[in-house]
Amino acid sequence: MTQEDISIKELSFEPEILKVDAIEFRPFMIECAFDYYQVCIESRHQRMGIQTVMSALVIEVLLKSFNARVTGNVGRLDETYEFDRKAAISKNSNAHDLITLYEALPSNLKNYLFDDIDLEILEVNRSLFSSSRYVYEAKANKIHNDDIIKLAARLICKIVCLYRKQNCNDPFINEFDVEKLFLSHNHPVWW
């Protein structure tokens, strides 16, 4: 098969998950993170500074989902959660720090979700939400790139794939178009 024989419909995003232990599902958190991402990307009022802050929030929600406990509406589509701060991070840690949230993950999940380049992006943007959510403040970032936006898209895709492979039966997870998000907002295909 040559490149000319491959159509976009034949491409798929299927990360390897064999080394990832079973996780507890928090599908409504994943859906909320995706909603934030969509608002960030699809808004007609595009502002890179705001988009990067929103993407940092997306990643924060995704990472917190692995250390969240169910607080209400158990088993329903609108199940509610709370980040289990005491179990996940130390008392004096910043719960918005993306590296702190990354370090709270089991090592096999860290390895699945992040490669070295992703970790560099995470490190550079570790406090982006806290430091830049008020864009009018002097300490807010003034220079932006789309690395964290692309990382947010990749993480959503990887987590949805993980949930599917581990048999999550949530409608949002099952109906989610991973390839569309991954290929359109992350890695353009050039022939």
Secondary structure by P-SEA (a helix, b strand, c coil): ccccccccccbbbbcccccccbbbbaaaaaaaaaaaaaaacccccccaaaaaaaaaaaaaaaaacccccccccccccbbbbbcccccccccccccccaaaaaaaccaaaaaacccaaaaaaaaaaccccccccccccccccccccaaaaaaaaaaaaaaaaaaaaacccccccccccaaaaaaaccccccc
